[in-house]
Amino acid sequence: MKLLQRSLLIVLLSGASLFAGEGKLELKPDDTVKSILEHHIGQVVELHLGSGEKIGGKVEKVSDTLVHLSQLTGAEVFEAMVDIESVSAVVVRAAKAK
């Protein structure tokens, strides 16, 4: 299951350059869900969870085990703490290819 989650993460990150937005997304060999989230502190992301649910919001802080999201998509007055181990993919807005 972990291999499937990591494969999905790589596919989503590779295709992210098709979306308009914040900058080019590059995958480094040592990237993890945690390091990707750390690089996007202050930006809006969408997290796909292993359960099939999605949660989007602005990344505020990242610890070894949790990510703090504010300004949740569709529920801006709420915040969330998400277990990093439950994240199967991180979707970010990236620069449009020219």
N, C-alpha and C positions, 0 to 999 in steps of 0.2 A: 504494500500500500504506500509506503514511503517513497518508493521508486516512482510510482504513478503520480504522487503529489509533486515530487521534484520535477518530473517530466512536464507536468502541466504548468508549473511555474516557469520553466525555461521556455516553453512554447508561448505562453502569454507575454513574457518579457521580450522575446524575439519579435513578436508581432506588434508590440506596443508602439513602434515608430509610425504606425498607420494613423494614430490619433493625433489631433492637434493639441498643442499645449506648451508645457514647461521646459522641455529640453530633450536632447537625445538620451535614450536609455541604453546603457552598455552593460553586458553581463561579463563579470570578471570570474576567473576560475574559482576563486575562494569565496564568492558571494554566498550568503545565507539569507533566509527570510529576515533575520534580525539586522544584518548589515544593509540590506535593501531598504528596510524601514528607517534605519538610522540616516541614510542618505536622503530620505524624503521627509524629514522632520520639517514641519511648517507647511507641507503640501497636502493636498487632498488625494487620498488613495481609496481603492475599493479592495477589501479583503474577501477572498473566497475561502470559506471554512470547509474542513473535511466533511462536515455534516451536510454540505450542499447549500448552506445559507450564505448570504453576502451581507457585508456591513461596510459602509463607506463613511469617511469623515477625514478631518484634518489630523495628521500625526502630530501629537504634542510631545510625547516622551516614549522612549523605548528602553526597557530593562532586559535582563537576561531571560525573563519568562513572560513579560507582559508588554503590550503596546497600548498606550493611552490615546484614544481618539476623541476629538471634540467636534462640534458642529456636525453631528451625524446627518448624513443625507436623509432628507425627509423627516428629520426630528432634531432640528438645529438646537433646541434647548436642552438636549440630552448629551451625555458623554458616555464613553464605554471603555472598559479595560478588557482586552482580548488576549487570551492565552496564545503565545507565539506558536506553540506546538500544534495548535488546532488550525493554523493558517496553511492552506494548500496552495494559494496563489495570491500575489500582490499585483493589482492592476493600477497603473499610473498613467496620467495624461502625458504624452510625450510630443515632441516636435513633429510637425507634418513634414514628410519627405518632399524635397523641392525638385 
